[in-house]
Amino acid sequence: MMMFLVYAVSFYCGALFYREGWVKPGDMFAAIFALMNASMGAGNNNHFMSDIGAARNAAKNIFKLLDSKDEYEIQEE
């Protein structure tokens, strides 16, 4: 239902822009196509958002491990 509302608003705004001479029909359809693909991509990738916190913690632990001194270097000093 929401998708059809977004399509309706997009085409309505595009028609207004065309009527005012701000945009050509081909450019309007290209912009609507790009916006719809971008929003669908963002919606499809939304389920990965819960993994971002775990990925940050993993990266933090990896950098902590890489920045730590080796046991061999500690014994030489």
Backbone bond lengths (Angstrom), bond angles and torsions (degrees), N, CA, C in turn:
res aa  C-N    CA-C-N  psi(-1)  N-CA   C-N-CA  omega(-1)  CA-C   N-CA-C  phi
1 M - - - 1.447 - - 1.531 110.56 -
2 M 1.325 115.36 -45.87 1.468 119.59 -178.03 1.529 110.87 -65.05
3 M 1.328 115.99 -35.15 1.455 119.77 -179.10 1.532 110.81 -62.25
4 F 1.334 116.46 -40.40 1.458 119.62 -179.68 1.524 111.16 -67.99
5 L 1.306 117.11 -34.12 1.457 120.54 175.92 1.525 110.54 -64.65
6 V 1.319 116.88 -42.30 1.467 120.75 178.67 1.521 110.21 -64.44
7 Y 1.330 117.55 -42.43 1.463 120.46 175.87 1.527 110.79 -59.53
8 A 1.321 116.96 -44.90 1.464 120.76 -178.25 1.522 111.35 -62.49
9 V 1.314 116.81 -44.93 1.471 120.21 179.46 1.522 110.65 -65.97
10 S 1.321 117.26 -39.96 1.466 120.49 179.62 1.521 111.63 -62.64
11 F 1.318 116.37 -46.77 1.459 119.23 -179.91 1.522 111.75 -69.56
12 Y 1.333 117.96 -33.84 1.455 120.51 177.27 1.528 110.71 -65.09
13 C 1.337 116.33 -46.83 1.467 119.60 178.42 1.525 110.69 -64.35
14 G 1.328 116.63 -39.22 1.459 120.09 177.22 1.518 111.71 -61.50
15 A 1.347 116.73 -40.15 1.465 120.19 178.03 1.519 111.31 -65.29
16 L 1.320 116.54 -39.07 1.465 119.48 176.97 1.524 111.37 -64.60
17 F 1.335 116.51 -43.25 1.465 120.27 178.64 1.527 111.08 -63.81
18 Y 1.331 116.95 -38.10 1.462 121.06 178.44 1.523 110.47 -66.48
19 R 1.332 115.85 -42.43 1.462 119.85 -179.37 1.528 111.44 -62.68
20 E 1.332 116.78 -35.62 1.461 120.51 179.07 1.521 112.30 -80.31
21 G 1.328 116.86 -9.78 1.465 120.35 178.32 1.518 113.52 85.26
22 W 1.321 117.91 16.47 1.466 121.12 -178.23 1.522 112.72 -83.83
23 V 1.336 116.75 -19.79 1.456 119.82 -174.50 1.533 109.25 -146.20
24 K 1.337 115.36 149.85 1.465 121.02 174.98 1.535 108.09 -90.59
25 P 1.335 117.69 156.01 1.471 119.26 -177.78 1.531 113.18 -58.28
26 G 1.324 117.93 -41.42 1.469 120.31 179.92 1.518 111.89 -63.04
27 D 1.336 116.57 -40.19 1.466 120.48 178.24 1.524 111.41 -67.70
28 M 1.340 115.80 -36.25 1.458 119.44 179.08 1.532 110.84 -64.04
29 F 1.339 116.39 -46.36 1.463 119.43 -179.82 1.526 111.50 -66.25
30 A 1.325 117.00 -35.76 1.467 119.74 177.30 1.526 110.65 -64.86
31 A 1.336 117.02 -40.86 1.461 120.47 179.45 1.525 111.15 -66.96
32 I 1.327 117.43 -42.12 1.465 120.24 178.86 1.520 110.15 -64.79
33 F 1.329 117.39 -41.78 1.466 121.46 178.08 1.528 110.48 -61.03
34 A 1.331 117.14 -44.14 1.465 120.68 179.90 1.524 111.17 -65.04
35 L 1.325 117.75 -43.10 1.462 120.78 179.75 1.524 111.71 -64.45
36 M 1.316 117.04 -41.42 1.464 119.90 179.84 1.526 111.28 -66.76
37 N 1.325 117.21 -41.91 1.466 119.44 178.02 1.523 111.51 -65.31
38 A 1.331 117.16 -39.73 1.462 120.23 179.07 1.527 110.83 -65.43
39 S 1.323 117.11 -42.18 1.467 119.01 -179.28 1.528 111.20 -69.48
40 M 1.324 117.99 -36.51 1.467 119.32 177.15 1.525 110.73 -67.71
41 G 1.328 116.98 -37.75 1.455 120.05 177.41 1.520 111.76 -64.33
42 A 1.330 115.84 -41.75 1.462 119.27 178.18 1.523 110.91 -65.78
43 G 1.312 117.35 -39.61 1.459 120.48 178.96 1.520 112.63 -67.71
44 N 1.327 116.39 -38.30 1.460 119.69 179.50 1.524 112.24 -70.26
45 N 1.313 117.12 -29.04 1.468 120.73 -179.42 1.519 112.78 -91.00
46 N 1.295 117.73 2.53 1.458 121.88 -178.41 1.531 112.17 -63.38
47 H 1.312 118.33 -30.03 1.462 119.83 -178.35 1.525 112.34 -71.99
48 F 1.337 118.33 -10.38 1.461 121.15 176.41 1.530 111.87 -84.59
49 M 1.313 118.18 -9.36 1.464 121.03 -175.34 1.523 112.41 -62.03
50 S 1.303 118.49 -31.03 1.456 119.76 -179.47 1.520 111.39 -69.96
51 D 1.326 117.63 -22.26 1.456 121.04 -179.83 1.522 112.99 -83.02
52 I 1.314 118.38 -10.42 1.461 120.70 -176.55 1.528 110.58 -66.19
53 G 1.323 118.12 -39.88 1.464 120.87 178.58 1.516 111.54 -63.09
54 A 1.309 116.93 -42.41 1.470 120.55 178.22 1.519 110.66 -66.20
55 A 1.331 117.39 -37.30 1.464 120.58 178.92 1.533 110.85 -66.78
56 R 1.317 117.57 -39.19 1.468 120.49 177.56 1.523 111.02 -63.38
57 N 1.329 116.68 -44.72 1.462 119.96 179.00 1.525 111.19 -63.25
58 A 1.331 116.79 -39.83 1.460 120.26 178.91 1.522 110.45 -64.88
59 A 1.321 117.49 -42.88 1.464 120.63 178.90 1.527 110.64 -64.30
60 K 1.328 116.42 -40.60 1.460 120.22 178.55 1.525 110.76 -61.44
61 N 1.332 116.92 -42.71 1.465 120.92 179.12 1.524 111.75 -66.72
62 I 1.321 117.22 -37.80 1.467 120.24 178.83 1.521 110.31 -65.09
63 F 1.340 117.90 -45.60 1.456 119.99 179.70 1.527 111.76 -66.61
64 K 1.333 117.03 -34.90 1.457 120.04 175.81 1.527 110.24 -63.04
65 L 1.316 116.16 -41.67 1.461 121.19 178.65 1.527 111.28 -66.27
66 L 1.325 117.25 -41.14 1.469 120.32 -180.00 1.528 111.83 -69.14
67 D 1.324 117.38 -31.99 1.463 120.84 -179.24 1.520 113.18 -82.89
68 S 1.315 118.52 -13.67 1.465 120.33 -179.09 1.526 110.09 -75.47
69 K 1.338 115.29 156.78 1.461 120.76 179.73 1.524 109.41 -82.47
70 D 1.320 114.84 146.70 1.460 119.85 175.86 1.525 109.97 -72.84
71 E 1.328 116.48 154.43 1.463 120.48 177.12 1.528 110.91 -63.31
72 Y 1.313 116.82 -34.11 1.456 120.85 -179.69 1.522 110.94 -65.87
73 E 1.336 117.64 -40.62 1.457 121.41 179.25 1.531 110.23 -67.61
74 I 1.304 117.70 -34.88 1.462 121.10 -179.72 1.530 110.28 -67.44
75 Q 1.325 118.72 -38.46 1.459 122.72 -178.29 1.529 111.33 -69.71
76 E 1.310 118.89 -32.54 1.467 122.09 -178.73 1.507 112.49 -70.19
77 E 1.322 117.27 -30.77 1.476 120.61 -176.62 1.476 109.00 -75.24
